Amino acid sequence: MANYQNSDALNNLTLGKTTSYVAQYTPDLLQGVPRSLNRNDLALDQANLPFYGEDLWYGYELSWLNSKGKPVVAVAEFRFPCSSENIIESKSFKLYLNSFNQTRFDSRESVQKALIEDLSRVANGDVEVALFDVDDCPPLAIAPITAACIDDEDISVDDYDFAPESLKHAQQGSGDEIREHALVSHLLKSNCLITNQPDWASIFIEYTGREISRAALLRYLISFRQHNEFHEQCVERIFCDLQQHCQLQALTVYARYTRRGGLDINPYRSTTDKKAPRIRTLRQ
């Protein structure tokens, strides 16, 4: 994505650079990346987005000291509205959470308050934070997948360049054959925009409209295999491509990425104004 590469918002990131870990609470470690970098490329108006949604993150390595100096650990759930100005760059997020390690807080509530204030400031949006005990975290219970998996489609793949044109003639049936489908693929792989590290995800797609060829959809998703974008950007691109080529009455795209550095990122975009569901796949 050449239009990103000259952006100061990316050039100034700690991502891809050698950094030192800080063990004392340091909010300034957080860095934001404007969502507009991707949305300009998709011709999206930040004030009039074609979707609702949020980015649902889980932090598995959050720890701090209580008032007596005893370590406390928790699992954190973070919800960033897709209407916020910035996404949080993940490496800076990890460094920021690490800075809690040797810092004393009077209560769990004071930790939660600090997280909400710091993240909302950098995202420029209202961020929600919930903290859970590591042995009592219902949102992270592994749930059975009820969506139909498309990964067994018998297709041949020779080209791994990003190919949105795979969806141009993907719909099947006549115009009055409107159906509801819930699909999942575990084959989504993209690469970090800056470091080129692989990002792995299971992607859930629910739609109402003329049926989409599962083979064409799978071929399209596989075409992200060498594609370089952040998690949130990939999901918005998938949402926009499906809407553009398939003209769906309703659409939800939800990617559950595997964790890296104690964080997983799960972008959720939908034509329906709902919260991202709390589901966890086996490999998360």
Disulfide bonds with the S-S distance in Angstrom:
none
